[in-house]
Amino acid sequence: MREVYSLADLHVTLCGVPLQSPVIAASGTFGFGQEFSRIVDMHWLGAISGKGLTLEGKAGNEGERLYETPAGLINSIGLQNPGVRHFIEQELPAMKRLGPAAMANLGGSTIDTYEEGARLLDATDVDLIELNISCPNVKAGGIAYGIRAESAKEVVSRVRACTKKPLVVKLSPNAENITEMALACEAAGADGLSLVNTFQAMAIDISTRRPVFQNVFAGLSGPAIRPIALRMVYQVCKAVHVPVVGLGGIATAEDALEFIMAGATAVQVGTASFANPHACEEVARGIAAWMDKNGVKTLDEIRGAAL
């Protein structure tokens, strides 16, 4: 049963889209929501960012894909996904019925594939597009679009021209300069920004004396990255004029409140859902309880308080 709080109003607006909560399930950690709908009260979620999509489906990486570290998780999934068309036909209708806003996370290996994916999504009732620019630019030798501001600006501006959907650009913490990157994406037409994606990391199997992952490097997420992610969100919120979604190691209401006080409009909960499937709901409930206890009626009263 959903608690009734006398003061707390969790509603926020992200890029013109009303959300019933500031808590968003992060891409790649919540599927498209169906499995979790049996155990999570969806009224507590503002949105679900679905599994990362590419124009055509991908099988993902071979070999080890997940490796636990102290306070974190390294993943090398390789964007395994059913493709944009399959998502539109098979996943999106059910995703929309869950209640939270539907956010499509879009990746690509070339700008052309980003553009075509955006055009297809533009013709649907998806609520927001989250543009993943951490994907490797195959025409630039595999360097991710999200590393250099000029590359990011090009892909964001090209995608912006293909869709009228609210466009939230997901930034990589591996960018040469996170603030410069954020400003470049804003100038290119991003309606909002989400950060951070995973940090580049690696692990070595001391038995085989070889890297754990076939691609050697992989993405680190979880509580270990949270203080660094918070610092980056703080920096970006001070620099841009578009809404920011904060993520990176958020597992508790207290974690989420830090990001909101750093200026974030909303937050995403990701890796925590693997250890605790109820994490998104518990974070939202905890925010409401904290607001009620501290006499805070809306999140606008505390957003950016630390800036």
C-alpha positions in Angstrom: 0.0 0.0 0.0 1.3 3.4 -0.9 2.0 5.7 2.0 0.3 9.1 2.1 2.6 12.0 3.0 1.1 15.2 4.3 3.6 17.5 2.6 5.8 15.7 0.0 5.0 16.3 -3.6 7.4 14.2 -5.7 6.2 15.5 -9.1 8.8 17.0 -11.4 8.9 18.2 -15.0 11.7 17.0 -17.2 12.1 18.7 -20.6 8.4 19.5 -20.6 7.4 15.9 -19.7 5.6 15.6 -16.3 7.0 12.8 -14.1 5.2 11.4 -11.0 8.6 11.1 -9.2 12.2 12.3 -9.7 13.4 8.6 -9.7 14.1 7.1 -13.1 15.2 3.5 -13.7 18.5 3.7 -15.5 19.1 2.1 -18.9 20.4 -1.4 -19.0 19.4 -2.2 -15.4 15.6 -2.4 -15.6 14.9 -4.0 -19.0 11.8 -2.4 -20.5 10.1 -2.6 -17.1 7.9 -5.7 -17.6 9.8 -8.0 -15.3 10.0 -5.4 -12.5 6.3 -4.5 -12.8 5.4 -7.7 -10.9 7.4 -6.6 -7.8 7.7 -2.8 -7.9 5.0 -0.3 -7.4 5.3 1.7 -10.6 3.6 4.8 -9.1 6.9 5.6 -7.4 8.9 5.8 -10.7 9.0 8.9 -12.8 10.3 7.2 -15.9 12.0 4.0 -17.2 15.0 4.4 -19.5 14.8 1.2 -21.5 17.6 -1.1 -22.6 20.1 0.7 -24.8 19.0 0.4 -28.4 20.8 0.4 -31.8 19.2 0.7 -35.2 19.7 -3.1 -35.8 19.7 -5.6 -33.0 23.1 -6.7 -31.5 24.2 -9.9 -29.9 26.6 -8.2 -27.5 30.0 -9.1 -26.4 31.4 -12.6 -26.0 33.1 -13.9 -22.9 32.7 -12.5 -19.4 30.2 -9.7 -19.2 29.8 -8.8 -15.5 32.5 -8.7 -12.8 32.0 -7.5 -9.2 34.4 -5.2 -7.5 34.3 -3.7 -4.0 31.4 -1.2 -4.1 31.0 -1.6 -7.8 30.3 -3.6 -10.9 32.2 -3.7 -14.1 30.2 -4.6 -17.2 31.0 -5.5 -20.8 27.6 -6.2 -22.3 28.3 -4.7 -25.7 24.8 -3.1 -26.1 23.0 -6.4 -26.6 19.5 -5.3 -27.7 16.7 -6.3 -30.0 17.0 -3.2 -32.2 14.8 0.0 -32.6 12.1 -1.5 -34.8 11.6 -4.5 -32.5 11.4 -2.1 -29.5 8.8 0.0 -31.2 6.6 -3.0 -32.2 7.1 -5.4 -29.3 8.3 -3.5 -26.2 7.0 0.1 -26.3 3.2 -0.6 -26.1 3.6 -2.6 -22.9 6.2 -0.1 -21.5 3.7 2.7 -22.0 1.0 0.8 -20.1 3.2 0.6 -16.9 2.6 4.3 -16.0 6.0 5.9 -15.8 7.2 8.0 -18.7 8.9 5.8 -21.4 12.4 6.9 -22.3 14.2 5.3 -25.2 18.0 5.1 -24.8 19.4 5.3 -28.3 23.0 4.4 -29.4 24.7 4.0 -32.7 28.0 3.2 -34.5 27.7 5.9 -37.1 25.8 9.2 -37.2 23.6 7.7 -40.0 22.4 5.0 -37.7 21.7 7.5 -34.9 19.7 9.6 -37.3 17.6 6.7 -38.6 16.9 5.5 -35.1 15.8 8.9 -34.0 13.5 9.2 -37.0 11.8 5.9 -36.2 11.4 6.8 -32.5 10.0 10.3 -33.5 7.0 8.6 -35.1 6.1 6.8 -31.8 4.5 7.8 -28.5 7.8 7.4 -26.6 8.0 10.3 -24.2 11.7 11.1 -24.3 14.9 10.0 -26.1 18.0 9.5 -24.1 20.9 9.8 -26.5 23.9 7.6 -25.6 27.0 9.2 -27.0 29.4 6.8 -25.2 29.1 4.6 -28.3 32.3 4.1 -30.4 32.5 6.2 -33.6 33.6 3.5 -36.0 34.6 6.2 -38.6 37.0 7.8 -36.1 38.9 4.7 -35.1 36.5 3.6 -32.3 36.8 6.8 -30.2 33.5 7.3 -28.4 31.4 10.3 -29.6 31.2 11.4 -26.0 35.0 11.9 -25.5 35.5 15.0 -27.6 33.1 17.9 -27.6 33.3 18.6 -31.3 32.2 15.0 -32.1 29.4 15.1 -29.6 28.2 18.4 -31.0 28.0 16.9 -34.5 26.0 13.8 -33.5 23.6 15.8 -31.2 22.9 18.4 -33.8 22.3 15.8 -36.5 19.9 13.8 -34.2 18.2 17.0 -33.1 17.2 17.7 -36.7 15.6 14.2 -36.9 13.2 14.4 -34.0 10.9 16.8 -32.1 10.9 14.5 -29.1 12.6 15.8 -25.9 16.2 14.9 -26.3 18.3 14.1 -23.2 22.0 13.5 -24.0 23.8 11.0 -21.7 27.3 12.1 -21.0 30.4 9.9 -20.5 32.6 10.7 -17.5 35.5 9.8 -19.8 35.0 13.1 -21.7 38.1 15.2 -22.1 36.2 18.0 -20.2 32.8 17.3 -18.8 31.7 20.9 -18.6 32.8 21.7 -22.1 31.0 18.6 -23.3 27.8 19.6 -21.6 27.9 23.1 -23.1 28.6 21.7 -26.5 25.6 19.4 -26.3 23.4 22.2 -25.0 24.5 24.4 -27.9 23.7 21.5 -30.3 20.1 21.4 -29.2 19.9 19.0 -26.2 16.8 19.6 -24.2 18.5 18.0 -21.1 21.5 16.1 -20.0 22.0 12.9 -18.0 25.3 12.0 -16.3 27.3 10.1 -15.7 27.6 6.9 -17.7 30.2 4.2 -16.6 33.8 4.9 -16.0 36.4 3.0 -18.1 37.9 0.3 -16.0 39.4 -3.2 -16.2 40.0 -6.4 -14.1 42.7 -9.1 -14.4 42.2 -12.8 -13.6 45.3 -13.6 -11.5 44.8 -17.4 -12.3 45.0 -17.0 -16.0 47.1 -13.8 -15.7 44.9 -12.2 -18.4 42.3 -9.5 -18.5 38.9 -10.7 -17.4 37.1 -9.1 -20.4 37.8 -9.9 -24.0 37.7 -6.2 -24.9 40.1 -5.6 -22.0 38.4 -2.4 -20.8 34.8 -2.2 -19.6 32.5 0.1 -17.7 32.5 0.6 -13.9 29.3 1.6 -12.1 28.0 1.4 -8.6 28.6 3.2 -5.3 32.3 3.4 -5.9 31.8 6.1 -8.6 29.1 8.1 -6.8 31.3 10.9 -5.3 32.9 11.5 -8.6 29.6 11.5 -10.5 28.2 13.9 -7.9 31.1 16.3 -8.5 30.5 16.2 -12.3 26.8 16.8 -11.9 27.5 19.7 -9.7 29.9 21.2 -12.3 27.5 20.7 -15.1 24.5 22.1 -13.2 26.5 25.3 -12.6 27.3 25.6 -16.3 24.2 24.8 -18.3 20.6 26.1 -18.6 18.9 22.8 -19.4 17.7 20.3 -16.9 20.1 17.6 -15.7 19.5 14.0 -14.6 22.0 12.8 -12.1 23.2 9.2 -11.9 26.1 7.2 -10.8 26.1 4.9 -7.8 22.7 6.1 -6.3 21.4 3.4 -4.0 19.6 5.4 -1.2 17.3 8.4 -0.8 20.2 10.2 0.8 22.3 9.6 -2.3 19.5 10.9 -4.5 19.0 14.0 -2.4 22.7 14.9 -2.7 22.3 14.9 -6.5 19.1 17.0 -6.3 20.8 19.5 -4.0 23.7 19.6 -6.6 21.1 20.8 -9.1 19.7 17.7 -10.7 16.0 17.8 -11.8 15.8 14.0 -11.5 18.0 11.0 -10.8 18.5 7.6 -12.2 19.0 4.4 -10.2 20.9 1.6 -12.0 23.3 -0.8 -10.5 21.5 -0.8 -7.2 18.6 -2.6 -8.9 20.8 -5.7 -9.5 21.4 -6.2 -5.7 17.9 -4.9 -4.7 15.1 -5.1 -7.2 13.1 -2.6 -5.1 15.8 0.0 -5.1 14.0 2.6 -7.4 10.9 2.4 -5.3 12.7 2.5 -2.0 14.7 5.6 -3.1 11.5 7.4 -4.1 9.8 6.4 -0.8 12.8 7.6 1.1 12.8 11.0 -0.6 9.1 11.5 0.2 9.7 10.5 3.9 12.7 12.9 4.2 10.7 15.7 2.7 7.8 15.1 5.0 10.1 14.9 8.1 11.9 18.2 7.1 8.8 20.2 6.0 9.8 20.3 2.4 6.7 20.4 0.1 8.3 20.3 -3.3 11.8 19.4 -4.6 12.1 22.9 -6.1 12.7 24.1 -2.5 16.0 22.1 -2.2 17.1 21.7 -5.9 20.5 23.3 -6.3 20.7 24.2 -2.7 24.4 23.4 -2.7 25.3 25.4 -5.8 
